[in-house]
Amino acid sequence: HCRAGLQQTLRQRWRDAPNGLADTFILLTIEEAADLRLFGPNAVKIEVRPRMGDFVAIAVGRHTLVSPKEASQHKAAQGAHGSLLPEEMHIPFVLCKPESPT
């Protein structure tokens, strides 16, 4: 969550970050992501929206965005989810339907 009124400041700092954040992550507002249906085909439920924060960052490669505190833990991690790589976007779906009585 951004502090009230600092959304544009965050966007500008994201673009200007010397570590290439803007090159490795797409920064979208929650509204932009919802308009792109990144959270599914239906509108975000009003009771859920306050928990979603202001922005979502989507990796465009094999990068992971973590807090400095989490960085040492993630060095040993084998992977993370949330990028635009084909293997991240093509997730199998299995629908199990209970058998109907015959």
Contacts in CASP RR format, 6 or more apart in sequence:
PFRMAT RR
TARGET T0000
AUTHOR 0000-0000-0000
METHOD contacts of the structure
MODEL  1
HCRAGLQQTLRQRWRDAPNGLADTFILLTIEEAADLRLFGPNAVKIEVRP
RMGDFVAIAVGRHTLVSPKEASQHKAAQGAHGSLLPEEMHIPFVLCKPES
PT
1 53 0 8 1.000
1 54 0 8 1.000
2 9 0 8 1.000
2 10 0 8 1.000
2 53 0 8 1.000
2 54 0 8 1.000
2 55 0 8 1.000
7 29 0 8 1.000
7 54 0 8 1.000
7 55 0 8 1.000
10 54 0 8 1.000
10 55 0 8 1.000
11 27 0 8 1.000
14 21 0 8 1.000
14 22 0 8 1.000
14 27 0 8 1.000
15 22 0 8 1.000
21 27 0 8 1.000
21 57 0 8 1.000
23 60 0 8 1.000
24 59 0 8 1.000
24 60 0 8 1.000
24 61 0 8 1.000
24 63 0 8 1.000
25 57 0 8 1.000
25 58 0 8 1.000
25 59 0 8 1.000
25 60 0 8 1.000
25 63 0 8 1.000
25 65 0 8 1.000
26 57 0 8 1.000
26 58 0 8 1.000
26 60 0 8 1.000
26 84 0 8 1.000
27 55 0 8 1.000
27 56 0 8 1.000
27 57 0 8 1.000
28 36 0 8 1.000
28 38 0 8 1.000
28 55 0 8 1.000
28 56 0 8 1.000
28 57 0 8 1.000
28 58 0 8 1.000
29 54 0 8 1.000
29 55 0 8 1.000
29 56 0 8 1.000
30 44 0 8 1.000
30 49 0 8 1.000
30 52 0 8 1.000
30 53 0 8 1.000
30 54 0 8 1.000
30 55 0 8 1.000
30 56 0 8 1.000
33 39 0 8 1.000
33 56 0 8 1.000
34 43 0 8 1.000
34 44 0 8 1.000
38 56 0 8 1.000
38 58 0 8 1.000
44 52 0 8 1.000
57 65 0 8 1.000
58 82 0 8 1.000
58 83 0 8 1.000
58 84 0 8 1.000
59 65 0 8 1.000
59 82 0 8 1.000
59 83 0 8 1.000
59 84 0 8 1.000
59 85 0 8 1.000
60 83 0 8 1.000
60 84 0 8 1.000
61 83 0 8 1.000
61 84 0 8 1.000
61 85 0 8 1.000
62 83 0 8 1.000
62 85 0 8 1.000
63 83 0 8 1.000
64 74 0 8 1.000
64 77 0 8 1.000
64 79 0 8 1.000
64 80 0 8 1.000
66 73 0 8 1.000
66 74 0 8 1.000
74 80 0 8 1.000
81 88 0 8 1.000
82 88 0 8 1.000
END
